[in-house]
Amino acid sequence: MAFKKSGAILLVVCLLSMAIMIGGCNFIKSVPVATEKKYPDGPITVIVPTPAGGSVDIMARAMEKVAIKHLGQPIIVKNLPGAGATLGWNELAGSKPDGYTIGVVTTGIILQPLCSPTRYHYPTALEPLGQVVSLPIVAVVRADQPWQSIDDLNRYAKEHPGEIKFGHVGLGAVRHIVGEMFAKEAGINIGQVPFSGEVEELAALLGGHVQIIFVNTSIIKDHVKSGKVRVLAVASEQRLNDPVFKDVPTFKERGMDVVLSLWHGIAAPKMMPKEIQAKLVEGLRQVINDPEYKQNMENLGMPVDYLGPQEFSERWIADTVRLTKVVKESGLAERIAAQKN
């Protein structure tokens, strides 16, 4: 009996071994494999290359309120101002392309490499994800100054050479370029004073440290309505529809070819996995077009002008071609280099 029992056990063991050998692969396949982490499974950092309080910062922080609804995770704003915004853009370009670090880009990302060497070639280092807003730039003076028009300021600058100074947020930044374009077109010599951000730039104007600044409309809209500042001209092809600025002439109307708008958008480091990029693009599209976000931006004087990745990329390329021509033909790069020295 003992022999028969031992033989039966041995037979069972052999049969089990054969079953495992024959169906081993199927058995292994049936074992659940750890799945990849769902994206996003943590907060997404948004690098803002300007100080807190300016239009770029305000745009990003307005996203915080609706981001979790569409991305499934909160976004965290990280301010990295300095070097005409290139400090923040360098940080963005050098970040891991895993979808957890994105950043705000502006028209200045085209201009900075044209005016001075930068660590990265941003068009090839960054991936455009979407445009959020496109803002006109206006020339602004303090309301108690005697200049009622841009022509008045031009005459004064010619009669008082070296007395007029304009503020901006960094050599080679969009507002600096607009100031230089204006000076060249008007045939006047005005000084330039850089500041760390729009808030400081506006404070310098109100404090009388500079006589004119070139800013987007959202920054000074409330000050225009309160009567603290006067807008002399807008750097666009046509007058603005906004009731606050509808009577402001364009530079072109005054005989000066000064046309340049300021767009803000979102970009990420290149080489992001396609599936992560697709989820991020769709989530951002929903955030930017969220009714609450659009209303908040409208209230801030920055109406949403959304462009998807393809359209935003095309605008980036077209503006690069146009601004490269402007900078080279106008001699702005040489003037900026001289100012830096």
C-alpha positions in Angstrom: 0.0 0.0 0.0 2.8 2.4 0.9 4.4 1.8 -2.4 1.2 2.4 -4.3 0.6 5.6 -2.3 4.1 6.9 -3.1 3.6 6.1 -6.7 0.4 8.0 -6.9 2.0 11.1 -5.3 4.9 10.9 -7.7 2.5 10.7 -10.6 0.6 13.8 -9.4 3.9 15.7 -9.1 5.0 14.7 -12.6 1.6 15.7 -14.1 1.8 19.1 -12.3 5.4 19.6 -13.5 4.4 18.8 -17.1 1.4 21.2 -16.9 3.6 24.0 -15.7 6.1 23.3 -18.4 3.5 23.1 -21.2 1.4 26.0 -20.0 4.1 28.0 -18.2 4.0 30.9 -20.6 0.3 31.2 -20.4 0.5 31.0 -16.6 3.0 33.8 -16.5 1.0 35.9 -18.9 -2.1 35.5 -16.6 -0.2 37.1 -13.7 -1.1 40.8 -13.5 1.9 43.0 -14.4 2.4 46.4 -12.7 0.8 49.0 -15.0 2.5 52.3 -15.9 1.7 55.3 -13.7 -1.3 57.3 -14.9 -0.4 60.8 -16.1 -0.5 63.1 -14.3 -0.2 61.6 -10.9 1.2 64.7 -9.2 1.3 68.5 -9.4 2.5 70.2 -12.6 5.0 73.0 -12.2 4.6 76.1 -14.4 7.7 78.2 -14.7 7.0 81.9 -14.9 10.1 83.8 -16.2 8.9 87.1 -14.6 8.3 88.4 -11.1 5.0 88.1 -9.3 2.4 90.6 -10.2 3.0 91.1 -14.0 0.7 89.9 -16.8 2.6 86.7 -17.3 2.4 85.8 -13.6 -1.3 86.8 -13.5 -2.1 84.6 -16.5 -0.5 81.6 -14.9 -2.0 82.1 -11.5 -5.5 82.4 -13.0 -5.0 78.8 -14.3 -4.5 77.5 -10.7 -8.2 78.0 -10.0 -9.4 75.6 -12.8 -6.4 73.4 -13.5 -7.4 70.4 -11.3 -10.8 70.2 -12.9 -9.3 69.5 -16.3 -5.8 68.1 -15.6 -6.7 66.1 -12.6 -3.8 67.6 -10.6 -3.0 71.1 -9.4 -0.5 73.4 -11.0 2.2 75.2 -9.0 3.5 78.5 -10.2 7.3 78.9 -9.9 8.6 82.5 -10.6 12.2 82.6 -12.0 12.7 86.2 -13.2 16.0 87.6 -14.5 18.1 88.1 -17.6 15.2 89.3 -19.8 13.2 86.1 -18.9 16.0 83.8 -20.2 16.7 82.5 -16.7 13.3 80.9 -16.5 13.3 79.7 -20.1 16.7 78.1 -19.6 15.4 76.3 -16.6 12.4 75.2 -18.7 14.5 74.0 -21.6 16.8 72.0 -19.3 14.0 70.3 -17.4 13.0 66.6 -17.8 10.5 66.2 -20.6 8.1 64.2 -18.4 5.1 66.6 -18.5 5.5 67.8 -15.0 7.4 71.0 -15.9 5.9 73.4 -18.3 6.4 77.2 -18.6 5.0 80.5 -19.9 6.6 81.8 -23.1 6.2 85.2 -24.7 7.2 87.0 -27.9 10.4 87.8 -26.1 11.6 84.2 -26.5 12.1 85.0 -30.2 13.8 88.4 -29.6 16.3 87.5 -26.9 18.4 85.2 -29.1 18.4 87.8 -31.8 19.9 90.4 -29.5 22.4 88.4 -27.5 23.6 84.8 -27.2 21.4 82.5 -25.2 22.1 79.1 -23.6 19.5 77.3 -25.7 18.0 77.8 -29.2 14.5 78.0 -27.9 12.5 77.0 -31.0 14.4 73.7 -31.1 14.6 73.2 -27.3 10.9 73.9 -26.5 7.6 72.4 -27.7 4.7 75.0 -28.1 1.6 73.6 -26.4 -0.8 76.5 -26.9 -1.2 80.3 -27.1 -3.3 81.8 -24.3 -3.5 85.6 -25.1 -2.3 88.1 -27.6 -1.9 91.6 -26.2 -1.4 95.0 -27.9 1.4 97.3 -26.6 0.8 100.9 -25.9 2.9 104.0 -25.2 2.1 105.5 -21.8 3.0 108.7 -20.0 1.9 110.1 -16.7 -1.3 112.1 -17.0 0.2 115.3 -15.5 2.8 115.5 -18.2 2.1 118.2 -20.9 2.2 115.7 -23.9 -1.3 115.1 -25.3 -0.1 113.1 -28.3 2.9 111.1 -29.4 3.8 114.0 -31.7 4.0 116.3 -28.7 6.4 113.9 -27.1 8.5 113.6 -30.2 8.9 117.4 -30.5 9.8 117.7 -26.8 12.4 115.0 -27.2 14.0 116.7 -30.1 14.1 120.1 -28.3 15.4 118.4 -25.1 17.8 115.7 -26.2 18.7 113.1 -23.6 16.0 114.2 -21.2 13.4 111.6 -22.0 13.9 108.1 -20.7 11.8 105.0 -21.2 11.4 102.0 -18.9 11.3 98.3 -20.0 11.7 94.9 -18.4 15.0 93.8 -19.9 17.4 94.5 -22.9 16.0 92.6 -25.9 12.6 92.1 -24.4 9.5 93.0 -26.4 8.9 96.4 -24.7 12.5 97.4 -25.1 12.3 96.6 -28.8 9.1 98.6 -29.2 10.8 101.6 -27.5 13.9 101.3 -29.8 11.6 101.0 -32.8 9.8 104.1 -31.8 13.0 106.1 -31.2 14.3 105.1 -34.6 11.1 105.9 -36.4 10.7 109.3 -34.6 14.3 110.2 -35.2 14.9 111.0 -31.5 17.4 110.0 -28.9 15.9 108.7 -25.7 17.5 106.8 -22.9 16.4 103.4 -21.7 16.1 102.1 -18.1 15.7 98.3 -17.4 13.5 97.0 -14.5 13.0 93.5 -13.1 9.3 93.4 -14.0 6.2 95.3 -15.1 5.2 96.3 -11.6 8.5 98.1 -11.0 8.4 99.6 -14.5 5.0 101.1 -13.8 6.0 102.4 -10.4 9.0 104.1 -12.0 6.7 105.9 -14.4 4.3 107.0 -11.7 7.2 108.1 -9.6 8.7 110.2 -12.4 11.9 108.2 -12.8 11.1 107.5 -16.4 8.9 109.6 -18.7 7.4 106.9 -20.9 6.8 103.1 -20.9 5.6 100.6 -23.5 3.3 98.1 -21.9 0.4 95.8 -22.7 -3.0 97.2 -22.0 -3.9 94.9 -19.1 -1.1 96.5 -16.9 -2.4 100.1 -17.2 -6.1 99.8 -17.9 -7.2 100.6 -14.3 -4.7 103.5 -14.2 -6.1 104.9 -17.5 -9.6 104.8 -16.0 -8.5 106.5 -12.8 -6.8 109.2 -14.8 -3.3 108.6 -13.5 -1.8 107.8 -17.0 -2.4 108.8 -20.6 -2.0 106.5 -23.6 -0.4 108.2 -26.6 -0.2 105.4 -29.2 -0.8 101.7 -29.8 1.7 99.4 -31.7 -0.9 97.6 -33.7 -2.2 97.7 -37.3 -5.6 99.1 -36.2 -7.1 100.9 -33.3 -8.3 98.8 -30.4 -12.0 97.8 -29.8 -11.7 98.1 -26.0 -13.8 101.2 -25.1 -11.0 102.4 -22.8 -8.5 102.5 -25.7 -10.7 103.0 -28.7 -9.7 106.7 -29.2 -5.9 105.9 -29.1 -4.3 106.3 -32.5 -1.8 103.7 -33.9 1.8 104.6 -34.4 1.2 104.1 -38.1 -1.5 106.8 -38.1 1.3 109.2 -36.8 3.7 108.1 -39.6 5.7 105.6 -37.7 6.0 101.9 -38.6 5.9 100.5 -35.1 3.8 97.3 -35.0 4.4 94.6 -32.4 2.1 92.6 -30.2 2.9 90.5 -27.2 1.6 86.9 -27.0 1.7 84.6 -24.0 1.6 80.9 -24.3 2.6 77.6 -22.7 5.5 75.4 -23.8 7.4 72.4 -22.6 10.8 70.8 -23.1 11.2 68.9 -26.3 11.1 65.0 -26.5 8.1 64.6 -24.3 6.4 61.2 -24.8 3.6 61.5 -27.4 0.9 60.1 -25.1 1.8 62.5 -22.3 2.0 65.4 -24.7 -1.5 64.6 -26.0 -3.0 64.5 -22.6 -1.3 67.7 -21.5 -2.3 69.6 -24.7 -6.0 68.5 -24.3 -6.0 69.4 -20.6 -4.5 72.8 -21.2 -7.0 73.4 -24.0 -9.8 72.8 -21.6 -8.2 74.9 -18.9 -7.7 77.9 -21.3 -11.2 77.6 -22.7 -12.9 77.1 -19.4 -15.7 79.7 -19.0 -14.5 80.7 -15.5 -10.9 81.1 -16.7 -12.0 83.1 -19.7 -14.1 85.4 -17.6 -11.3 85.9 -15.1 -8.9 86.8 -17.9 -11.5 89.2 -19.5 -11.9 90.9 -16.1 -8.1 91.3 -16.0 -8.0 92.9 -19.4 -6.4 89.9 -21.1 -9.1 88.2 -23.2 -8.2 84.7 -24.2 -7.0 84.2 -27.8 -6.4 80.4 -27.9 -4.3 78.7 -30.5 -3.6 75.0 -30.5 0.0 73.6 -30.7 0.1 73.6 -34.5 -1.3 77.1 -35.0 0.8 78.4 -32.1 3.9 76.9 -33.7 3.1 78.5 -37.0 2.7 81.9 -35.4 6.0 81.4 -33.5 7.8 80.6 -36.9 6.1 83.5 -38.7 7.0 86.0 -36.0 10.6 84.7 -35.9 11.0 85.5 -39.6 9.4 88.9 -39.3 11.2 90.0 -36.1 14.6 88.7 -37.4 14.2 91.0 -40.3 13.2 94.0 -38.1 16.1 93.5 -35.7 18.7 93.1 -38.5 17.5 95.9 -40.7 17.0 98.4 -37.9 20.3 97.9 -36.3 18.6 97.1 -33.0 21.0 94.2 -32.2 24.0 96.5 -32.5 22.4 99.2 -30.3 21.4 96.7 -27.7 25.0 95.4 -27.6 26.3 98.9 -27.2 23.9 99.6 -24.4 25.0 96.4 -22.6 28.6 97.5 -22.8 
